[in-house]
Amino acid sequence: MNSQEMAVFFTNKVKDAKVQFERTIDCKYTEFDDLYPYMSEQPQFFWYKRYVAWQELLTVVKLANELEIDWKEGFLKKQVDYIEKKILDAKVLDNWYESEKTVDVDSSEETVE
């Protein structure tokens, strides 16, 4: 596999991992549900599922970084920041979809008050 094919491959893997993570935020079906169907009734399952998808995203991003492949396209600046900090918390889950424009408006309102 040449470097161009490798870049395309990892870019697609990052996109897939992002979709998988976003599906967990939205409490939608993922392949992970098939692995533990008996767990879907447990409230903690959704946190665990999100954590697994987050780790998958971080792993693919780490490999892309090591191969010097730009993975940031398709992510908001804020999302890139979350990924680079490698911390999954309620703030990430609550604000993942929030647009940059909304963040700017919110932060300017906070400084005015």
Number of C-alpha atoms within 10 A of each C-alpha: 7 6 10 9 10 14 18 13 13 20 21 13 18 24 18 15 21 20 15 23 24 18 15 23 19 11 13 12 11 15 8 14 15 11 9 11 9 10 13 13 9 9 9 10 15 19 14 12 21 22 16 16 23 21 18 19 22 20 14 20 23 16 14 20 13 9 13 10 18 12 22 15 11 12 15 15 13 17 19 15 12 16 20 12 10 13 14 14 10 9 10 16 15 10 12 16 14 13 13 13 9 10 13 11 10 11 11 11 10 9 7 6 5
